[in-house]
Amino acid sequence: MPELPASVRLALWTTLAWTGRLSVAAAVARSFPGVDHVTGLEPTLRAWGDVGERALFVALPRPGDLTGLPRCTPAVAGHAAEAGECVHVAGVGGILVPTQSEFGPLGDTGLRMDWTVYDAEPAPRHRLEMLDLRETERRLLEDMRMKTEQFEAAGGHPWDRQARAEAESGLHHTLWGLPEQVAPKALHVMAVAATVGQLAERARSLTGLGAHGADATTSARREQLLRSLSADADAALAQATNVAVMALAGWRPA
């Protein structure tokens, strides 16, 4: 099971740090369990905390889909979409975007993430507070049902019981190491979104999917449906994370 996006962990741990329950340095250390070297975060996170920011939000954009991204220049939006993730603050405005790379000799490489801070417009707080966990989960499950039907109509079966079981069994690995203060309702929706995203990505990695010899049009339709469902799952994961962030920051009840 893939790890959660680094920005999800970073948003939760940094928000907790801004409540005074741990240092920013400790929050950064806990946010990247699988990364060997991280740069560009602590000075900006401390500065944002010093000017009164108390909630660090996450967005998981992708090329052609900038859902959740605050207003910024096209170049910044392009970097965030290429990275597939970023964090931002709603008050003073600002966005941090990672660049991931490997370092070291062949056979002994490490993973590094270098973060760059950019200007961005403040995100309207009332829009963030409108996020509803129940609606986020309902919409995601409905999207999954519809796209499953459309996929089967195009030919093939995107997942079976075994695929679902494998995705669900990996959730413990995916969701481990998050702050224990994360609201259970938000954590549940994060788990649902992570499961759906894993199912979509796993189906994209398969070749047959129950219909050998599919023509180019059918294959393209399948790919489009799975990419769309993966984007839906990312959007739900970001929304659930941001609800958890607001609860940690005291903006809304847990």
C-alpha positions as CSV (number, residue, x, y, z in Angstrom):
1,M,0.0,0.0,0.0
2,P,1.5,3.4,-1.0
3,E,2.2,5.9,1.8
4,L,0.0,8.8,2.2
5,P,1.1,11.9,0.4
6,A,3.8,13.6,2.4
7,S,1.7,16.8,2.5
8,V,-1.1,15.0,4.3
9,R,1.2,14.1,7.2
10,L,2.9,17.5,7.2
11,A,-0.4,19.4,7.4
12,L,-1.6,17.3,10.4
13,W,1.6,17.3,12.3
14,T,2.4,21.0,11.7
15,T,-1.1,22.1,12.8
16,L,-0.6,20.1,16.0
17,A,2.8,21.8,16.4
18,W,1.2,25.2,16.1
19,T,-1.1,24.4,19.0
20,G,2.1,24.1,21.1
21,R,2.0,20.4,21.7
22,L,5.3,19.7,19.9
23,S,8.0,21.7,18.1
24,V,8.0,22.4,14.4
25,A,11.2,20.4,14.0
26,A,9.5,17.4,15.6
27,A,6.5,17.8,13.4
28,V,8.7,17.8,10.3
29,A,10.6,14.8,11.5
30,R,7.3,12.8,12.0
31,S,5.9,13.8,8.7
32,F,8.4,12.0,6.5
33,P,9.0,8.4,7.7
34,G,10.1,7.2,4.3
35,V,12.2,10.2,3.2
36,D,15.9,10.4,3.9
37,H,16.5,14.1,3.4
38,V,14.1,17.1,3.7
39,T,14.9,20.8,3.0
40,G,13.1,24.1,2.8
41,L,10.4,23.6,5.4
42,E,11.2,24.7,9.0
43,P,12.0,28.4,8.4
44,T,8.8,29.0,6.5
45,L,6.6,26.9,8.9
46,R,8.1,28.8,11.9
47,A,7.5,32.1,10.2
48,W,3.9,31.3,9.4
49,G,3.3,30.2,13.0
50,D,4.9,33.4,14.3
51,V,2.4,35.5,12.4
52,G,-0.5,33.6,13.8
53,E,-1.2,30.8,11.3
54,R,-2.7,27.9,13.2
55,A,-3.9,25.6,10.4
56,L,-1.8,24.1,7.5
57,F,-3.9,22.9,4.7
58,V,-3.2,20.3,2.0
59,A,-4.1,20.2,-1.7
60,L,-3.5,17.3,-4.1
61,P,-3.7,18.8,-7.6
62,R,-2.7,17.1,-10.8
63,P,-2.3,18.3,-14.4
64,G,-5.7,19.6,-15.6
65,D,-7.2,19.4,-12.1
66,L,-6.2,22.1,-9.6
67,T,-8.9,21.3,-7.1
68,G,-8.2,22.8,-3.7
69,L,-5.2,24.8,-4.9
70,P,-5.2,28.5,-3.7
71,R,-4.9,31.1,-6.4
72,C,-1.4,31.5,-7.5
73,T,0.6,32.1,-10.7
74,P,0.5,29.5,-13.5
75,A,4.1,28.6,-12.9
76,V,3.4,27.8,-9.2
77,A,0.2,25.9,-10.1
78,G,2.2,23.9,-12.7
79,H,4.8,23.0,-10.1
80,A,2.1,21.9,-7.6
81,A,0.3,19.8,-10.3
82,E,3.5,18.1,-11.3
83,A,4.3,17.3,-7.7
84,G,0.8,16.1,-7.0
85,E,0.7,17.7,-3.6
86,C,1.4,20.9,-1.6
87,V,0.5,22.6,1.6
88,H,-0.8,26.2,2.1
89,V,-2.0,28.6,4.7
90,A,-5.3,30.5,4.7
91,G,-4.4,33.7,6.5
92,V,-1.4,35.4,5.1
93,G,-1.4,33.3,2.0
94,G,1.5,31.1,0.9
95,I,2.2,27.7,-0.5
96,L,4.9,25.1,-0.1
97,V,5.5,22.7,-3.0
98,P,7.9,19.7,-2.9
99,T,10.3,18.4,-5.5
100,Q,11.2,14.8,-5.0
101,S,14.4,13.2,-6.2
102,E,16.9,10.4,-5.5
103,F,20.5,10.7,-4.4
104,G,23.4,8.4,-3.8
105,P,25.2,5.7,-5.8
106,L,23.3,3.1,-7.8
107,G,22.0,0.4,-5.5
108,D,22.2,2.6,-2.4
109,T,20.0,5.6,-3.3
110,G,18.1,7.7,-0.8
111,L,14.9,9.8,-1.3
112,R,14.9,13.5,-0.7
113,M,12.2,16.2,-0.8
114,D,13.1,19.8,-1.4
115,W,10.3,22.3,-0.6
116,T,9.9,25.7,-2.2
117,V,7.8,28.5,-0.8
118,Y,5.7,30.7,-3.1
119,D,3.2,33.5,-2.8
120,A,-0.4,32.6,-3.1
121,E,-3.7,34.3,-2.3
122,P,-5.2,33.6,1.2
123,A,-7.9,30.9,1.0
124,P,-11.3,32.1,2.2
125,R,-11.9,30.6,5.6
126,H,-15.6,30.3,5.2
127,R,-15.1,28.0,2.1
128,L,-12.8,25.8,4.1
129,E,-15.3,25.6,7.0
130,M,-18.0,24.5,4.5
131,L,-16.4,21.2,4.0
132,D,-18.6,18.3,5.2
133,L,-17.2,14.9,5.9
134,R,-20.5,13.1,5.3
135,E,-21.0,14.7,1.9
136,T,-17.4,14.1,1.0
137,E,-17.7,10.3,1.7
138,R,-21.1,10.1,0.0
139,R,-19.9,11.8,-3.1
140,L,-16.8,9.6,-3.4
141,L,-18.7,6.4,-3.0
142,E,-21.3,7.5,-5.5
143,D,-18.5,8.4,-8.0
144,M,-17.0,5.0,-7.4
145,R,-20.3,3.2,-8.1
146,M,-20.9,5.2,-11.3
147,K,-17.4,4.7,-12.7
148,T,-17.5,1.0,-11.9
149,E,-20.7,0.7,-13.9
150,Q,-19.1,2.7,-16.7
151,F,-16.0,0.6,-16.6
152,E,-17.9,-2.6,-16.9
153,A,-19.9,-1.2,-19.7
154,A,-16.7,-0.4,-21.6
155,G,-15.5,-4.0,-20.9
156,G,-13.8,-5.7,-18.0
157,H,-14.0,-5.6,-14.2
158,P,-11.7,-3.0,-12.5
159,W,-11.5,-4.8,-9.1
160,D,-12.8,-7.8,-7.3
161,R,-13.1,-9.0,-3.7
162,Q,-9.4,-9.8,-3.5
163,A,-8.4,-6.4,-4.7
164,R,-10.7,-4.7,-2.2
165,A,-9.3,-6.9,0.6
166,E,-5.7,-6.1,-0.4
167,A,-6.4,-2.4,-0.4
168,E,-8.2,-2.5,2.9
169,S,-5.5,-4.6,4.5
170,G,-2.9,-2.0,3.7
171,L,-4.7,0.8,5.4
172,H,-3.0,0.2,8.7
173,H,0.4,0.7,7.0
174,T,-0.9,3.8,5.2
175,L,-2.5,5.6,8.1
176,W,0.0,4.7,10.8
177,G,2.0,7.5,12.5
178,L,-0.7,10.2,12.3
179,P,-1.4,12.3,15.3
180,E,-3.6,10.5,17.8
181,Q,-5.7,13.7,18.1
182,V,-7.0,13.4,14.5
183,A,-10.8,13.3,14.7
184,P,-12.1,9.7,14.2
185,K,-14.7,10.8,11.6
186,A,-12.1,12.5,9.5
187,L,-9.8,9.5,9.8
188,H,-12.5,7.2,8.6
189,V,-13.1,9.3,5.5
190,M,-9.3,9.5,4.9
191,A,-9.3,5.7,5.1
192,V,-12.2,5.4,2.6
193,A,-10.4,7.8,0.2
194,A,-7.1,5.9,0.5
195,T,-8.8,2.6,-0.2
196,V,-10.6,4.0,-3.3
197,G,-7.4,5.6,-4.5
198,Q,-5.5,2.3,-4.0
199,L,-8.1,0.4,-6.0
200,A,-7.9,2.8,-8.9
201,E,-4.1,2.8,-9.0
202,R,-4.0,-1.0,-8.7
203,A,-6.5,-1.4,-11.6
204,R,-4.4,1.0,-13.7
205,S,-1.4,-1.2,-13.2
206,L,-3.2,-4.3,-14.5
207,T,-3.2,-5.2,-18.2
208,G,-6.2,-7.6,-18.8
209,L,-8.9,-6.4,-16.4
210,G,-11.1,-9.2,-17.7
211,A,-11.1,-8.2,-21.4
212,H,-8.0,-9.3,-23.4
213,G,-7.5,-7.7,-26.8
214,A,-9.4,-4.5,-26.0
215,D,-9.1,-2.0,-28.8
216,A,-7.4,1.4,-28.3
217,T,-10.7,3.2,-27.7
218,T,-11.8,0.8,-25.0
219,S,-8.4,0.9,-23.3
220,A,-8.4,4.7,-23.4
221,R,-11.9,4.8,-21.9
222,R,-10.8,2.5,-19.1
223,E,-7.7,4.6,-18.4
224,Q,-9.8,7.8,-18.3
225,L,-12.3,6.4,-15.9
226,L,-9.6,5.1,-13.5
227,R,-7.7,8.4,-13.7
228,S,-10.9,10.3,-12.9
229,L,-11.6,8.0,-9.9
230,S,-8.1,8.4,-8.6
231,A,-8.6,12.2,-8.8
232,D,-11.9,11.9,-6.9
233,A,-10.1,9.9,-4.2
234,D,-7.3,12.5,-3.9
235,A,-9.9,15.3,-3.6
236,A,-11.7,13.4,-0.9
237,L,-8.5,12.7,1.0
238,A,-7.5,16.3,0.9
239,Q,-10.9,17.5,2.1
240,A,-11.0,15.0,4.9
241,T,-7.5,16.0,5.9
242,N,-8.4,19.6,5.9
243,V,-11.4,19.0,8.2
244,A,-9.1,17.1,10.5
245,V,-6.7,20.1,10.4
246,M,-9.4,22.6,11.3
247,A,-10.5,20.4,14.2
248,L,-6.9,20.2,15.5
249,A,-6.6,24.0,15.1
250,G,-9.8,24.6,17.1
251,W,-11.7,26.1,14.1
252,R,-14.5,23.5,14.3
253,P,-15.6,20.6,16.5
254,A,-13.8,17.3,16.0
